[in-house]
Amino acid sequence: MKNKFAILLYVIVGFAQSLSSQLSDAQLQAALAGQQCSLIARELDTMTLTTENMKFNAAICFYRNGRVDRALDIFRDIQKMNGERWKGAAFWEAKINATLHQDSNAVAELQSLPKGFLNYRMLTQPEFDEITLRSNSFAQLKQSLKPGINIWTGALTIIAVIGLLLGLIFLFGRSNFSTGEKWMSVVVLSISIILFSYLTMWTKYVIYFPYIRNTWPFLTLLIGPSMYFYIKATFKEEYTTNSVLYHFIIPAVSFLCLLPAVVYDFGINISVHNDLSQLGSSSTLLTGQIVFYTIRIHFMTQNEWQVDANIKTWTRILSWGMKIYTLAFVSYFILVSASFFNPQWDYAISMVMALGILVIAYMGLIQKRVFSSEPIEAILSMQKYQSSSLTKAASETIKRRLERLLLEEEVFKENELRLDDLASYLDITRHQLSQVINEHYKVNFFELLNRYRVQYVKKVLVDPAYSQYTIIQIAYEAGFNNKASFNTYFKREMGMTPSAYRMKENSLVSGK
């Protein structure tokens, strides 16, 4: 009995010692990171490799300790598991085969890896130095992964730089840039950085500059709402801070989901489940959001009539640009899974982005007043008003005749009045009338009309003869045909709503 107890105790102690000598996954990783595999050689032989990660790290240590056959066996076992580490295991097997002068096996392993896994830097590791000289197949593979710029990517890079500079000018430039231009700067900067992220991947320079490769989904989600608020600002429509925050909830959530991946590219490792990054870059989320804003912008530009026709032309150009961009974007995600898909089709999206940047650069930088609501025809002319035959005296005469039409004949009450109509009343060209309005009033045609309409509404609101009229009825009589535009223009001119103005004036009259 005594002997049996001693044997049992011996077995228990031996088992406990074996457990205490077992390396943990964390200890194995620490030894690997600290180049101390030789110090744990004995423990490696007795270690139970329970996870794919432990097997991978142990195989590397076996290789560094000179146990090449053991390392190869483990790497092959990992590949059979077909888990997350199989690609890394195949690459390591290729490295080992290269050192063993088994060139065909090494190249075959590398060619079996999925496209996008290998990069040029990986094939410049010391294990591949000799095979580069021995194997033409390896040399060709390495050359195909070498970073470089062609004419196409070079042109796109120049355009992206132009867009980046333009966006920064709009965002941090002259103080007289409008709120709308600030929104446009977000659009241009987002498109430019997205282009840069694409270019780093196409040119393969992402291995040296990975810092923006995971930002494109978040930036894509900024384009729609920023363009939406740019057009609202162009149409002089009011919006609140809360409405802005509401529209940027989805981009904010995407940014938080992608943040771990972004900071990882800067060398900071945050342990977050990979599904979070996938959620932030979901193709369903991206395409759904951009389609939503494209449709919304379409109806905004179609329904907004109470603006200068030339402003409408500009915003409709932007609307069509959004439609073309959305079509290219959605087509990419539909076709990317097709067997006949050509990765170069990425260029279609980038070309739309590039053209958008060029248009905005020309109209926003070369023609400095594009966003001040000047006529499109005048903006597109590099010689604005230089060929005008109007003298100063003629301009003053037209101004007086214009004021007579507005004050005495009250032509502003015509709710369908256009620049061409008013020019025909004065028997001059639309360009001459536009010149007079810009020179003497410093506003565009519709802003001038609405200024007179607001003055008319002010007068009528306190007229007892109109006491039974509703405010919107008076607005329609004044020439407004849109309640939202009327309220916006009135509040901008008077600093209060029409109803508040009427109550204030009526209280003053009754108090006399």
C-alpha positions as CSV (number, residue, x, y, z in Angstrom):
1,M,0.0,0.0,0.0
2,K,2.8,2.3,0.9
3,N,4.6,1.6,-2.4
4,K,1.4,2.3,-4.4
5,F,1.0,5.7,-2.6
6,A,4.6,6.6,-3.4
7,I,4.2,5.7,-7.1
8,L,1.0,7.7,-7.3
9,L,2.7,10.7,-5.7
10,Y,5.6,10.4,-8.1
11,V,3.2,10.4,-11.1
12,I,1.4,13.5,-9.8
13,V,4.6,15.4,-9.1
14,G,5.9,14.4,-12.6
15,F,2.7,15.5,-14.3
16,A,2.8,18.8,-12.4
17,Q,6.5,19.4,-13.4
18,S,5.6,18.7,-17.0
19,L,2.7,21.2,-16.8
20,S,5.0,23.8,-15.3
21,S,7.5,23.3,-18.1
22,Q,4.9,23.9,-20.8
23,L,5.2,27.2,-22.6
24,S,2.2,29.4,-22.9
25,D,1.2,31.1,-26.1
26,A,2.2,34.5,-24.7
27,Q,5.7,33.2,-23.7
28,L,6.2,31.7,-27.1
29,Q,5.3,35.0,-28.8
30,A,7.6,36.9,-26.4
31,A,10.5,34.6,-27.2
32,L,9.8,34.9,-31.0
33,A,9.6,38.7,-30.8
34,G,12.8,38.9,-28.7
35,Q,14.8,36.7,-31.0
36,Q,15.2,34.2,-28.1
37,C,14.0,30.9,-29.8
38,S,17.2,29.2,-28.9
39,L,16.5,29.7,-25.2
40,I,13.3,27.7,-25.4
41,A,14.5,24.9,-27.6
42,R,13.9,22.2,-25.0
43,E,10.4,23.5,-24.1
44,L,9.5,23.5,-27.8
45,D,10.1,19.8,-28.1
46,T,7.7,19.0,-25.3
47,M,5.2,21.8,-26.0
48,T,1.6,20.8,-26.9
49,L,0.6,23.0,-29.9
50,T,-3.1,23.4,-29.3
51,T,-3.9,26.4,-31.6
52,E,-3.1,27.5,-35.1
53,N,-1.3,30.6,-33.8
54,M,0.9,28.5,-31.4
55,K,1.8,26.1,-34.3
56,F,2.7,29.1,-36.5
57,N,5.0,30.7,-33.9
58,A,6.5,27.4,-32.9
59,A,7.3,26.6,-36.6
60,I,9.2,29.9,-37.0
61,C,11.2,29.1,-33.8
62,F,12.0,25.6,-35.0
63,Y,13.3,27.1,-38.3
64,R,15.4,29.7,-36.4
65,N,16.8,26.9,-34.3
66,G,17.8,24.9,-37.3
67,R,15.0,22.4,-37.1
68,V,14.0,22.9,-40.8
69,D,12.2,19.6,-41.3
70,R,10.1,20.1,-38.2
71,A,9.3,23.6,-39.2
72,L,8.2,22.5,-42.7
73,D,6.0,19.7,-41.2
74,I,4.1,22.2,-39.0
75,F,3.7,24.8,-41.8
76,R,2.2,22.2,-44.1
77,D,-0.1,21.1,-41.3
78,I,-1.3,24.7,-40.9
79,Q,-2.0,24.9,-44.6
80,K,-4.1,21.7,-44.4
81,M,-6.2,23.4,-41.6
82,N,-7.0,26.2,-44.1
83,G,-7.4,28.7,-41.3
84,E,-6.4,32.3,-40.9
85,R,-2.7,31.5,-41.0
86,W,-2.5,29.3,-44.1
87,K,-1.2,32.1,-46.3
88,G,1.5,33.0,-43.9
89,A,2.5,29.3,-43.6
90,A,2.7,28.9,-47.4
91,F,4.9,32.0,-47.6
92,W,7.2,30.6,-44.9
93,E,7.4,27.3,-46.7
94,A,8.4,29.1,-49.8
95,K,11.2,30.9,-47.9
96,I,12.5,27.7,-46.5
97,N,12.4,26.0,-49.9
98,A,14.3,29.0,-51.3
99,T,17.1,28.5,-48.8
100,L,17.1,24.7,-49.6
101,H,17.6,25.6,-53.3
102,Q,14.2,23.9,-54.1
103,D,13.4,26.8,-56.4
104,S,10.4,25.3,-58.3
105,N,8.7,24.4,-55.0
106,A,9.4,27.9,-53.6
107,V,7.9,29.6,-56.7
108,A,4.9,27.3,-56.8
109,E,4.1,28.1,-53.2
110,L,4.3,31.8,-53.9
111,Q,2.2,31.6,-57.0
112,S,-0.5,29.6,-55.1
113,L,-1.0,32.6,-52.7
114,P,-4.1,34.8,-53.4
115,K,-3.6,38.0,-55.3
116,G,-2.9,40.9,-53.1
117,F,-1.2,38.9,-50.3
118,L,2.3,39.2,-51.6
119,N,4.2,42.5,-52.0
120,Y,7.6,43.5,-53.2
121,R,9.1,44.0,-49.7
122,M,8.2,40.4,-48.8
123,L,10.3,39.1,-51.7
124,T,13.3,41.2,-50.7
125,Q,13.8,39.2,-47.5
126,P,17.3,37.6,-47.2
127,E,16.0,34.1,-47.8
128,F,15.2,35.1,-51.4
129,D,18.5,36.8,-52.2
130,E,20.0,33.8,-54.0
131,I,16.9,32.5,-55.7
132,T,16.6,35.9,-57.5
133,L,19.8,35.1,-59.3
134,R,18.9,31.4,-60.0
135,S,15.2,31.5,-61.0
136,N,13.8,33.5,-63.9
137,S,10.3,32.7,-62.7
138,F,11.0,34.2,-59.3
139,A,12.7,37.2,-60.8
140,Q,9.7,37.9,-63.0
141,L,7.3,37.5,-60.0
142,K,9.4,39.9,-58.0
143,Q,9.6,42.5,-60.8
144,S,5.8,42.3,-61.3
145,L,5.3,43.4,-57.6
146,K,7.8,46.2,-57.8
147,P,6.2,49.6,-57.0
148,G,6.1,52.0,-60.0
149,I,4.1,54.8,-61.7
150,N,2.9,54.7,-65.3
151,I,1.4,57.6,-67.3
152,W,-2.1,56.8,-66.1
153,T,-1.3,56.7,-62.4
154,G,1.0,59.7,-62.8
155,A,-1.8,61.8,-64.3
156,L,-4.2,60.7,-61.6
157,T,-1.5,61.6,-59.0
158,I,-1.2,65.2,-60.4
159,I,-5.0,65.6,-60.3
160,A,-5.2,64.3,-56.7
161,V,-2.5,66.8,-55.7
162,I,-4.5,69.6,-57.4
163,G,-7.6,68.5,-55.5
164,L,-5.8,68.3,-52.2
165,L,-4.5,71.9,-52.7
166,L,-7.9,73.2,-53.8
167,G,-9.6,71.6,-50.9
168,L,-7.2,73.1,-48.4
169,I,-7.6,76.5,-50.0
170,F,-11.4,76.3,-49.7
171,L,-11.1,75.1,-46.1
172,F,-8.4,77.3,-44.7
173,G,-8.2,80.1,-47.3
174,R,-9.6,83.5,-47.6
175,S,-12.2,84.4,-44.9
176,N,-14.7,85.4,-47.6
177,F,-15.2,81.8,-48.7
178,S,-18.8,80.9,-48.0
179,T,-20.1,78.1,-45.9
180,G,-21.0,76.3,-49.1
181,E,-17.4,76.4,-50.2
182,K,-16.4,74.8,-46.9
183,W,-18.7,72.0,-47.6
184,M,-17.3,71.7,-51.1
185,S,-13.8,71.5,-49.6
186,V,-14.8,68.4,-47.6
187,V,-16.0,66.8,-50.9
188,V,-12.8,67.7,-52.8
189,L,-10.5,66.7,-49.9
190,S,-12.3,63.3,-49.5
191,I,-12.2,62.5,-53.2
192,S,-8.5,63.5,-53.3
193,I,-7.5,61.3,-50.4
194,I,-9.6,58.4,-51.7
195,L,-7.7,58.8,-55.0
196,F,-4.4,58.8,-53.1
197,S,-5.4,55.6,-51.3
198,Y,-6.3,53.9,-54.6
199,L,-3.0,55.1,-56.2
200,T,-0.9,53.6,-53.4
201,M,-2.5,50.3,-54.1
202,W,-2.3,50.4,-57.9
203,T,1.3,51.6,-57.8
204,K,2.1,49.1,-55.0
205,Y,3.7,51.9,-52.9
206,V,1.2,51.0,-50.2
207,I,4.0,48.8,-48.7
208,Y,5.9,52.1,-47.9
209,F,2.9,54.3,-47.3
210,P,0.1,52.3,-45.8
211,Y,-1.3,55.1,-43.6
212,I,-4.4,56.0,-45.7
213,R,-5.3,52.6,-47.2
214,N,-8.1,52.0,-44.7
215,T,-9.6,55.5,-44.7
216,W,-11.4,55.4,-48.1
217,P,-14.7,53.8,-46.8
218,F,-15.1,56.6,-44.2
219,L,-14.2,59.3,-46.7
220,T,-16.7,57.9,-49.3
221,L,-19.4,58.3,-46.7
222,L,-18.5,62.0,-46.3
223,I,-19.1,62.8,-50.0
224,G,-22.9,62.4,-50.1
225,P,-23.9,64.5,-47.0
226,S,-21.2,67.1,-47.7
227,M,-22.5,67.6,-51.3
228,Y,-26.1,67.7,-49.9
229,F,-25.3,70.6,-47.5
230,Y,-23.2,72.4,-50.2
231,I,-26.3,72.5,-52.5
232,K,-28.5,73.6,-49.6
233,A,-26.0,76.4,-48.9
234,T,-26.0,77.3,-52.6
235,F,-29.8,77.5,-52.6
236,K,-29.7,79.6,-49.4
237,E,-31.7,77.0,-47.5
238,E,-31.3,77.0,-43.7
239,Y,-30.2,74.0,-41.7
240,T,-29.5,73.4,-38.0
241,T,-26.5,71.9,-36.3
242,N,-28.7,69.0,-35.2
243,S,-29.6,68.2,-38.8
244,V,-25.9,68.3,-39.8
245,L,-25.1,65.9,-36.9
246,Y,-27.9,63.6,-38.0
247,H,-26.6,63.3,-41.5
248,F,-23.1,62.5,-40.3
249,I,-24.0,59.7,-37.9
250,I,-23.2,56.9,-40.4
251,P,-19.8,58.4,-41.4
252,A,-19.0,58.7,-37.6
253,V,-19.9,55.1,-36.9
254,S,-17.9,54.0,-39.9
255,F,-14.9,56.0,-38.6
256,L,-15.1,54.4,-35.2
257,C,-15.3,50.9,-36.8
258,L,-12.3,51.6,-39.0
259,L,-10.2,53.3,-36.3
260,P,-8.4,50.2,-35.1
261,A,-7.4,49.3,-38.7
262,V,-6.2,52.9,-39.4
263,V,-4.1,53.2,-36.2
264,Y,-2.7,49.7,-36.9
265,D,-1.2,51.2,-40.1
266,F,0.6,53.7,-37.9
267,G,2.1,50.8,-35.8
268,I,-0.4,50.9,-33.0
269,N,-2.1,47.5,-32.4
270,I,-5.6,47.6,-30.9
271,S,-7.2,44.2,-30.2
272,V,-10.6,44.5,-31.8
273,H,-12.5,41.9,-33.7
274,N,-12.0,42.0,-37.5
275,D,-15.8,42.1,-38.1
276,L,-15.8,45.7,-36.8
277,S,-13.6,46.9,-39.6
278,Q,-15.7,44.9,-42.1
279,L,-18.9,46.6,-40.8
280,G,-17.3,50.1,-41.3
281,S,-16.4,49.3,-44.9
282,S,-19.5,47.3,-45.8
283,S,-20.3,47.5,-49.5
284,T,-24.0,47.5,-48.7
285,L,-23.5,50.5,-46.3
286,L,-21.4,52.4,-48.8
287,T,-23.6,51.9,-51.9
288,G,-26.8,52.3,-50.0
289,Q,-25.7,55.6,-48.5
290,I,-24.4,57.1,-51.7
291,V,-27.5,56.0,-53.7
292,F,-29.7,57.7,-51.0
293,Y,-27.9,61.1,-51.3
294,T,-27.7,60.9,-55.1
295,I,-31.5,60.5,-55.2
296,R,-32.0,63.3,-52.6
297,I,-29.7,65.7,-54.5
298,H,-31.5,64.9,-57.7
299,F,-34.8,66.0,-56.3
300,M,-33.3,69.0,-54.7
301,T,-31.9,70.3,-57.9
302,Q,-35.1,69.5,-59.9
303,N,-37.5,71.1,-57.4
304,E,-35.6,74.2,-56.5
305,W,-36.8,76.8,-59.0
306,Q,-36.5,80.0,-56.9
307,V,-32.9,80.5,-57.8
308,D,-30.9,82.0,-60.6
309,A,-31.1,79.7,-63.7
310,N,-27.3,79.6,-63.8
311,I,-27.0,78.5,-60.3
312,K,-29.5,75.8,-61.1
313,T,-27.3,74.8,-64.1
314,W,-24.3,74.5,-61.9
315,T,-26.0,72.4,-59.2
316,R,-27.5,70.1,-61.9
317,I,-24.0,69.6,-63.3
318,L,-23.0,68.5,-59.8
319,S,-26.1,66.3,-59.5
320,W,-25.2,64.5,-62.8
321,G,-21.7,64.1,-61.6
322,M,-23.0,62.4,-58.5
323,K,-25.2,60.1,-60.6
324,I,-22.2,59.1,-62.8
325,Y,-20.0,58.5,-59.8
326,T,-22.7,56.4,-58.1
327,L,-23.2,54.4,-61.2
328,A,-19.5,53.6,-61.5
329,F,-19.3,52.9,-57.7
330,V,-22.3,50.5,-57.6
331,S,-21.2,48.8,-60.9
332,Y,-17.8,48.1,-59.3
333,F,-19.4,46.3,-56.3
334,I,-21.8,44.3,-58.5
335,L,-19.1,43.2,-61.0
336,V,-16.2,42.7,-58.5
337,S,-17.5,39.2,-57.7
338,A,-18.0,38.3,-61.4
339,S,-15.5,35.9,-63.0
340,F,-14.9,38.3,-65.9
341,F,-14.2,41.2,-63.7
342,N,-11.1,43.2,-64.6
343,P,-9.4,44.9,-61.5
344,Q,-8.5,47.8,-63.8
345,W,-12.1,48.8,-63.8
346,D,-11.2,50.6,-60.6
347,Y,-10.0,53.3,-63.0
348,A,-13.5,54.1,-64.1
349,I,-14.4,55.3,-60.6
350,S,-11.1,57.2,-60.3
351,M,-11.6,58.9,-63.6
352,V,-15.0,60.2,-62.5
353,M,-13.4,61.5,-59.3
354,A,-10.5,63.0,-61.3
355,L,-12.9,64.8,-63.7
356,G,-14.9,66.1,-60.8
357,I,-11.8,67.6,-59.2
358,L,-10.7,69.2,-62.5
359,V,-14.1,70.8,-63.0
360,I,-14.2,72.2,-59.5
361,A,-10.6,73.3,-59.8
362,Y,-11.3,75.2,-63.0
363,M,-14.5,76.8,-61.9
364,G,-13.5,77.4,-58.3
365,L,-9.9,78.4,-58.6
366,I,-9.3,79.9,-62.0
367,Q,-12.7,81.5,-62.1
368,K,-12.7,82.8,-58.5
369,R,-16.4,83.8,-58.3
370,V,-18.0,80.6,-59.4
371,F,-19.5,80.0,-56.0
372,S,-20.8,83.6,-55.7
373,S,-23.8,82.8,-57.9
374,E,-22.6,84.7,-61.0
375,P,-24.0,83.5,-64.3
376,I,-22.5,80.3,-65.6
377,E,-22.0,81.8,-69.0
378,A,-20.0,84.6,-67.5
379,I,-18.0,82.3,-65.4
380,L,-17.1,80.1,-68.3
381,S,-15.8,83.2,-70.2
382,M,-12.3,84.2,-69.3
383,Q,-13.0,87.7,-70.6
384,K,-16.0,88.5,-68.3
385,Y,-17.5,91.8,-69.3
386,Q,-14.3,92.8,-71.0
387,S,-16.1,92.8,-74.4
388,S,-19.1,94.7,-73.0
389,S,-20.0,97.8,-74.9
390,L,-21.6,99.4,-71.9
391,T,-20.1,102.7,-70.8
392,K,-20.5,104.0,-67.2
393,A,-23.2,106.4,-68.3
394,A,-25.1,103.6,-70.1
395,S,-24.8,101.4,-67.1
396,E,-26.3,104.1,-64.8
397,T,-29.2,104.7,-67.3
398,I,-30.0,101.0,-67.3
399,K,-29.9,101.0,-63.5
400,R,-32.5,103.8,-63.3
401,R,-34.8,102.1,-65.8
402,L,-34.4,98.8,-63.9
403,E,-35.4,100.5,-60.6
404,R,-38.4,102.1,-62.3
405,L,-39.6,98.7,-63.5
406,L,-39.1,97.2,-60.0
407,L,-40.5,100.1,-57.9
408,E,-43.3,101.4,-60.2
409,E,-44.4,98.5,-62.3
410,E,-43.5,95.9,-59.7
411,V,-42.4,93.3,-62.2
412,F,-40.9,91.3,-59.4
413,K,-44.5,90.0,-58.7
414,E,-44.2,87.8,-61.8
415,N,-43.3,84.5,-60.1
416,E,-41.9,83.1,-63.4
417,L,-39.8,86.2,-64.2
418,R,-36.4,85.3,-65.6
419,L,-33.3,87.2,-66.5
420,D,-34.1,87.0,-70.2
421,D,-37.6,88.4,-69.5
422,L,-36.4,91.4,-67.6
423,A,-33.7,92.1,-70.2
424,S,-36.3,92.1,-72.9
425,Y,-38.4,94.7,-70.9
426,L,-35.3,96.9,-70.9
427,D,-34.5,96.1,-74.5
428,I,-30.9,95.0,-73.6
429,T,-29.1,91.7,-73.6
430,R,-29.1,89.3,-70.6
431,H,-25.3,89.8,-70.3
432,Q,-25.7,93.6,-70.1
433,L,-28.4,93.3,-67.4
434,S,-26.3,90.8,-65.5
435,Q,-23.4,93.2,-65.6
436,V,-25.5,96.1,-64.3
437,I,-26.9,94.0,-61.4
438,N,-23.5,92.7,-60.4
439,E,-21.8,96.1,-60.6
440,H,-24.4,98.2,-58.9
441,Y,-26.1,95.7,-56.4
442,K,-23.4,93.1,-55.8
443,V,-25.9,90.4,-55.9
444,N,-27.3,88.0,-58.6
445,F,-30.6,88.4,-60.4
446,F,-32.8,86.3,-58.1
447,E,-31.4,87.8,-55.0
448,L,-32.2,91.3,-56.3
449,L,-35.8,90.2,-57.1
450,N,-36.2,88.6,-53.7
451,R,-34.9,91.7,-52.0
452,Y,-37.7,93.7,-53.6
453,R,-40.2,91.0,-52.9
454,V,-39.3,91.0,-49.2
455,Q,-39.7,94.8,-49.1
456,Y,-43.2,94.5,-50.6
457,V,-44.2,91.8,-48.1
458,K,-43.0,94.0,-45.2
459,K,-45.2,96.8,-46.5
460,V,-48.3,94.6,-47.0
461,L,-48.0,92.8,-43.7
462,V,-48.8,96.0,-41.8
463,D,-51.4,97.2,-44.2
464,P,-54.9,96.9,-42.6
465,A,-56.4,96.1,-46.0
466,Y,-54.4,92.8,-46.0
467,S,-55.1,91.9,-42.4
468,Q,-57.3,88.9,-43.5
469,Y,-54.6,87.6,-45.8
470,T,-52.3,84.8,-44.6
471,I,-48.6,85.4,-44.7
472,I,-48.1,82.8,-47.5
473,Q,-50.8,84.4,-49.6
474,I,-49.0,87.7,-49.3
475,A,-45.7,85.9,-50.2
476,Y,-47.3,84.4,-53.3
477,E,-48.6,87.8,-54.4
478,A,-45.1,89.3,-54.0
479,G,-43.8,86.7,-56.5
480,F,-42.6,84.0,-54.2
481,N,-43.7,80.6,-55.2
482,N,-42.0,78.5,-52.5
483,K,-42.7,78.8,-48.8
484,A,-39.2,77.6,-47.7
485,S,-37.4,80.1,-50.0
486,F,-39.7,82.9,-48.8
487,N,-39.0,82.2,-45.2
488,T,-35.3,81.9,-45.8
489,Y,-35.0,85.2,-47.7
490,F,-37.2,87.1,-45.3
491,K,-35.4,86.0,-42.2
492,R,-32.0,86.8,-43.8
493,E,-33.2,90.3,-44.7
494,M,-35.0,91.1,-41.5
495,G,-33.4,88.9,-38.9
496,M,-36.8,87.4,-37.9
497,T,-39.6,85.2,-39.3
498,P,-42.5,86.8,-41.2
499,S,-44.9,86.0,-38.4
500,A,-42.7,87.5,-35.8
501,Y,-42.3,90.6,-37.9
502,R,-46.1,90.9,-38.3
503,M,-46.7,90.5,-34.6
504,K,-44.1,93.1,-33.8
505,E,-45.4,95.7,-36.2
506,N,-49.0,95.1,-35.2
507,S,-48.2,95.5,-31.5
508,L,-46.4,98.8,-32.3
509,V,-49.4,100.1,-34.2
510,S,-51.9,99.0,-31.5
511,G,-49.7,100.6,-28.8
512,K,-49.9,104.1,-30.3
